[in-house]
Structures are given as structure tokens and as C-alpha cells.
Amino acid sequence: MYGDLHTKVVLKQTILRGSNEPGVIQRVATVYIDGREYRVSAPPEATGDALEWVPHFTVRRDDDSGFGGEIDATDVDPLGILALKYVEDELKSQKREANKVPGRHPGGFHCDAQICVNGHVQQCDGSPFEPKAHCATCGASCIDKCPHCNEPIRGVQLYRPAEEYSRPQYCRGCGQPYPWMAERLRTAHELLRHDDKLTLEERNDLWDLLQYVMSDPKADLVPAKRKLIEIKLGKATGPVREFFLDLLAKIVVESAKG
């Protein structure tokens, strides 16, 4: 719903030292969402790591009534809650970066990875890379963090060869699909939506089955789910059937490699 919003988070402080004046809140960050300013603050008595005080943060913005002043944005504006989430994600990201070993994923057992938005793996073994590089294969922009929550993308397991790496499809931090998976899902959904040989119920069933298989290709029920997909595709038009079968075959190859 909010994927196309233009946002910018400006952190003011990550370590809180308490307010010098009782009752005066501490500004933690300013968030700009589609040009509107949201001010995120901690209580006056808050000290230490700002991340630990997130449940007690307040979000305020200018009042639109024309009388001036501020209002609590979380009460009247759903974007106020989103601003709070952005600040929490940014605080987590900065904390990860501060404790990060170069070339190694913050989890400690994998290398960093850089993948273009079309799914071409650039680096996965901890080798240095340019964060804003473009793909050597297709020219698309590359990412090394989840676009939704900034969780770094996991590369190959430490001390394993890069040839064993299989790109992840979903972020381990927020569960959202990475761009290359999101594009697959969008294409599949559009093809299903326009296939008039399938009933609405059949389209919904195929969509649910596909998401199940793609989210965890090694799950115990995947072989059975794949068989159901093949059966239900019997009524589908040729392009839809070919796309789904090709996609399933690629998923099997990728999961076996991983």
C-alpha cells in the first residue's frame, strides 16, 4: 500500500542522555513522507540506546486545522505509525552496521551478498563491492539490503564456495519478497487474472499453491503442492501453463543448489 511513497529518515541521535528540562521530549528523528514532516521523539527521562525506547516514542506533525501547533500523528494519520516503523528500522540498521565485520552478514554465519533487482548475483562470498553498482549482466541497479526493512542480504555460508550459493527469495527480516521474486509473483498473478479458462476459485487456488511452493521450496508438502498445481493447470491457457511449469522447474533447480 505504501510502496511508492517518497521517504527520508534523518536520525538526530541514537544514544539518549535524558532531557535537561523536565517535560521536554527528546527528538530522535525527523521523517519526511511524500513531503510531510513527522517528528519522532523519546520521553524526557529516556537514556541509553534509543532502540530500547521505541515502544515509548511519540510521533507528531503539524496541525492542518490552520490554528498552528502540533498533533499526535499516530492518532489521526496512519503515516505517523509508518514513520515510527521507519525510524525503528533505521536505528536497527545503524546498530547492525556499527557491529558489522566487513564482508560478513550480521548474523555471523554467512557472507554479505549483492544482487541486482532482476536477480543476477554479483557478490556472495564476502568480496568487496560498490553499494550503488549496476549489474554487469543486465545493467539493473544492485542491492545488498532488503528494500523494505534494510536487513542485509545473506550470501554464501562462511568458508563455503560461492558455487553453492542460491539467492534468497524472501527477506529473513520482514518476510517480504525480494525484487526478483516480487516480479515473478506479479507476472504470475497477472497471467492468472487474465486467464478466462479458469474460474475465480481455480485462479485463487493456483495463486495460493504457487506462493506456498515459492516461499519454502524444500518444505515437506511441496512435492504434493507442485502436483496439485500441474493438475489444476490442465484447464489453463497455453501461456499460463508454460509460465507456471517453467517457473516451478526453476524453483526446483534453485532450491537444490541452495
N, C-alpha and C positions, 0 to 999 in steps of 0.2 A: 504493500500500500504506500509506503514512504520511500520506495527505492529510488525515485527520481528527484528527491529533494536535494537542494544545494546546501551543504552544511560545512561549518568550520568550527572547530573547538579550540579555544585559547585558554590553556591552563594558567592560572595565576600562581598557584602553589600546590605542592604535593605533600609537604610536611606542614602541619598546622601547629601554631605556637600559642594559640589562645588569643582572645581579644583583649586589648588594653583597657577597653571600656565595657563595663557590664551591659549586656543587652545589645551590643553591636556585633552583628554577624560577620563572619569571615568569608570574603569572596574566594571561591575555589576556582571557578572557571566562568568564562563567557562563551555562550554557544550561539552561533548565527545559523538560523534555519530559514532558507528562502528569504534572506534579508531581514528577518525579525530577530531581535536580540533577546536572549534568555540568560538571566544571571543566576548561577548556581552557587549556593553558599552553605557553610557549615555553622553549627551553633557557636556562640561566643566562647564557651568553655572547652571546645574541641581542641585536643592536642595530639601530636603524633601523626602517624600515617593517615593521610586523607581518605585512603581507600577503606579504612576501617569505620569511617563515619558516614559512608554513603547512605545507609538507611535513615540517617538524621538530616540529610541535606534538604534544603528548600530551593525551589525554582520560582523566580519572579520575573515578570516582564512589565512593560509599560501598560497602563490602563488605557483602553480605547474609548472610554466614555467622554473624553475631551476635557476632563477636570484635572488631568495630571495625576501623578502618583504611580504606585506600583500595585500589582495584584499577584496573588498566588497562582502561578500558571498551571500547576498540577490540578487545580480545582475546576478550571474553566477551559483549558486548552490541552488537548491530547498531545500536542507537540511539546508541551512542557515536560511530560513524562518521558518523551523521546529524548529531549535534551539531557535529562538526568542519566539516561542509559548511555548516551554518547560520552558523557563525562566519565562514567564508571569504566567504560571500555578504554578510554584514553588513559586513565590512571593505571589500569591493568597493563596496558601496552607499555607504558613508560617503565613500570616496575619490572616487567619481563626484560626489556632492553637493558636496564641497569644491571641486572644479574646475569646477563646472557654471555655465554662463551662464544666468541666469533666462529661462525660456520656450524654451530650446533644448535639444534632445536631446544627451546627452553625446557622441554620435558626431560632432557638429559640422555635419551637413548637413541636419538635419531639426528641426522644432519639437517641443515636447512635445505629448502628446495625453492627453486624459482621456475614457474611455469607460465607460458603465455595464456591469454584468456581463451584461446582456441584449443588449449590442451597439449601443446608441444612442450615437453620437459626441456628446460635449458640447463639447470644445475640441480643436482640432488645429493651430491656426495660431500658437501661442505666446502666446495671450491668457492673462492670469492666471485661475486657477481655485482654488476651495476644495478641498483634497485629500480631504476627507471628505464631499463633496457627494453629493446624491442626484439621480437622473435626472429631468429636467424632463418627460420623456415617460411613463415608467412607474413612477418612484419608487424604482427599484432603486439600490443603492449603486454608486458610481463608483470606478474605479481608474485610476491613471496609471503603475502599475508591475506587472510580472508577479507574480502571487501566489506563484509557485514560487521565483523567484530574485531578485526585486526589480529586474530590468532595466527601466529606464523605457520606456514605450510610445512608439514613434516616431509623430510627427504628419506633417503635410504637409512636403514638401521646402521648404527655405528659399526665400523670395521667390516661391513659387507660391501660387495662390489655394486657399482651403480647399475649394472645389467639386471640386477634382481629387483630393481625399483618398479613399482606400479603406482602411478599417480593416484592420489585420493580423489574421491568424487564428492564427498561431503566434508564440511569443516567439523573437526572434533570439538571445537569450542562452542559453536552455536547451532550446529546441525544443518545449516543452510547449504545448498549445493554450490559448488564452485562454478565459475562461469561456463566452463566446458560441459559440465553436467547440466547446468540450467538450460543451456542451448539445446541439448539433446531432449530434455523434458519438454521444452517449449515446442520443438518441432513435432515430437510425438503427439502432444496434446492437440496441436493444430490439425495434424493429419487425421486424428480420430474425430475431431469436431466436424470435419467436412466429409466424413465417410458416411454417405446416406444408405449404404447397405447394412449398417449396424444400427441396432436400436440404441436409445439413450442408455438403457441399462447395460447393454453389451459394451458400449464405449466406456462407461464408468467402471465396469469390471476390469476391462483391459488396462485402463489407466491405473487402477489400484494395484493390479498384479505387476505392472511394469515398475511402479515406484518401489514395491516390495523387493523385487529382484535387484534393482539398481542400487538400493540403499545398502544391501548386505548380500553380495553375490555368493558368499560362502555359507550362508545360513542353511540349516538342515532342510528346510522346506523349499528351497529354491528349485531343485530339480522338478518337484511336483508343480510348483507355480509356473515354471517355464513350459511344462507340458500343457497346462491349462491355457496358457497364452497361445500356444500353437493350435490348440483345438478351437479356441474362440476366434482365431484369425481366419478360420475356414470360410467365413462369410464376408470377410473384409475385401475391399478392392485391392487390386494388384500392388499399387504403390505403397499402401499402408502395410500390407502383409510383408512385402520385401523390406521395407524400412525396419519393421519390428524384428524380423528374423535376423537381419544383418546386425542390428543393434544388440540383440541377445548374444549372437556369436562373438561380437567384440567384447562384451561384458565377460563372457567365459574366458576368453584369452587373457584379458587384463587381470581378472581375479586369480587365474592360475599362475600368472607371472608374479603377482604380489605374494 
